[in-house]
Amino acid sequence: MNTLIGYKKCSTCKNVEKLLEEKNISYEYREIDKDLLSVEELKKIKDLAEVDIYKLFNSSGVRYRELNLKDKKKDMTDQEIFELLSTDGMLVKRPILLKDDKAYVGPQVKKYLESL
């Protein structure tokens, strides 16, 4: 089963939902603001998506700017980053699509779906 992790008010997440429906791809929706990702889930997503840990940050988000993470994240360990991201879904880049043994994060999701 495919899982789309997103935020209901996010226009990019809504667009990805439309793409999934247009392509008749079934999925479960997980609201990242209500159902936080665990440290283990974040580690797995990073590995399956084959992305740098910094790509997991929603760098255009209000919380990211409020916490001044642009400067602070470089001094954090990977474990500290995973722990921080697990406490606030608004810090995590979205949407995230989990499909079998692969994960797609942010712009990767649309690119993947358009390639089908």
C-alpha positions as CSV (number, residue, x, y, z in Angstrom):
1,M,0.0,0.0,0.0
2,N,1.2,3.5,-0.8
3,T,1.3,6.1,1.9
4,L,1.2,9.8,1.3
5,I,2.4,11.8,4.2
6,G,1.4,15.4,4.0
7,Y,-0.4,18.4,5.4
8,K,-4.1,19.0,4.4
9,K,-3.6,22.7,3.9
10,C,-0.5,22.4,1.7
11,S,-1.1,23.1,-1.9
12,T,1.8,20.9,-3.1
13,C,0.3,18.0,-1.1
14,K,-3.1,18.7,-2.7
15,N,-1.6,18.6,-6.1
16,V,0.1,15.3,-5.4
17,E,-3.2,13.9,-4.2
18,K,-4.8,14.9,-7.5
19,L,-2.0,13.3,-9.5
20,L,-2.4,10.0,-7.5
21,E,-6.1,10.0,-8.2
22,E,-5.6,10.8,-11.9
23,K,-3.3,7.9,-12.2
24,N,-5.6,5.6,-10.2
25,I,-3.0,4.9,-7.6
26,S,-4.5,4.0,-4.2
27,Y,-3.0,5.4,-1.1
28,E,-3.5,6.1,2.6
29,Y,-3.1,9.6,3.8
30,R,-1.2,10.4,6.9
31,E,-1.5,13.9,8.3
32,I,2.0,14.9,9.4
33,D,0.8,17.6,11.8
34,K,-1.5,15.1,13.7
35,D,0.5,11.8,13.3
36,L,4.2,12.7,13.8
37,L,6.9,10.6,12.3
38,S,9.2,8.7,14.7
39,V,13.0,9.0,14.7
40,E,13.1,5.5,13.2
41,E,10.5,6.3,10.5
42,L,12.5,9.5,9.5
43,K,15.8,7.5,9.3
44,K,14.1,4.9,7.1
45,I,12.6,7.7,4.8
46,K,16.0,9.3,4.5
47,D,17.6,6.0,3.5
48,L,14.8,4.9,1.1
49,A,14.7,8.3,-0.6
50,E,18.5,8.4,-0.7
51,V,18.6,12.1,0.3
52,D,20.9,14.2,2.4
53,I,19.5,14.6,6.0
54,Y,19.0,18.4,5.4
55,K,16.5,17.6,2.6
56,L,14.1,16.4,5.3
57,F,13.7,19.9,6.5
58,N,10.8,22.1,5.4
59,S,13.2,25.0,4.8
60,S,10.4,27.3,3.6
61,G,8.3,26.8,6.7
62,V,7.5,29.3,9.4
63,R,8.8,27.0,12.2
64,Y,12.1,26.5,10.4
65,R,12.7,30.2,10.3
66,E,11.4,30.8,13.9
67,L,14.0,28.3,15.2
68,N,16.7,29.8,13.0
69,L,17.5,26.3,11.7
70,K,19.3,27.5,8.6
71,D,22.3,28.3,10.8
72,K,21.7,25.9,13.7
73,K,21.3,22.6,11.7
74,K,24.9,22.5,10.6
75,D,26.0,22.2,14.3
76,M,23.5,19.4,15.0
77,T,24.3,15.7,14.9
78,D,22.1,13.5,12.6
79,Q,20.5,12.1,15.7
80,E,19.6,15.6,17.0
81,I,18.1,16.4,13.7
82,F,16.0,13.3,13.6
83,E,14.8,13.9,17.2
84,L,13.9,17.5,16.4
85,L,12.0,16.5,13.2
86,S,10.1,13.9,15.2
87,T,8.7,16.5,17.5
88,D,7.1,18.8,14.9
89,G,5.6,17.7,11.6
90,M,5.7,21.3,10.3
91,L,9.5,21.0,10.3
92,V,9.4,18.0,7.9
93,K,9.6,18.5,4.1
94,R,6.4,17.3,2.5
95,P,4.8,15.6,0.7
96,I,6.4,12.2,1.3
97,L,5.3,9.2,-0.7
98,L,6.1,5.7,0.6
99,K,5.9,3.0,-2.0
100,D,7.0,-0.5,-1.4
101,D,10.8,-0.2,-0.6
102,K,11.2,3.4,-1.8
103,A,10.4,6.8,-0.5
104,Y,10.1,10.1,-2.3
105,V,10.4,13.4,-0.5
106,G,9.3,16.9,-1.6
107,P,9.9,17.5,-5.3
108,Q,10.8,13.9,-5.8
109,V,7.2,12.9,-5.4
110,K,5.8,14.9,-8.3
111,K,8.8,14.0,-10.5
112,Y,8.2,10.3,-9.8
113,L,4.4,10.5,-10.4
114,E,4.8,12.4,-13.7
115,S,7.2,9.7,-14.9
116,L,4.6,7.0,-14.6
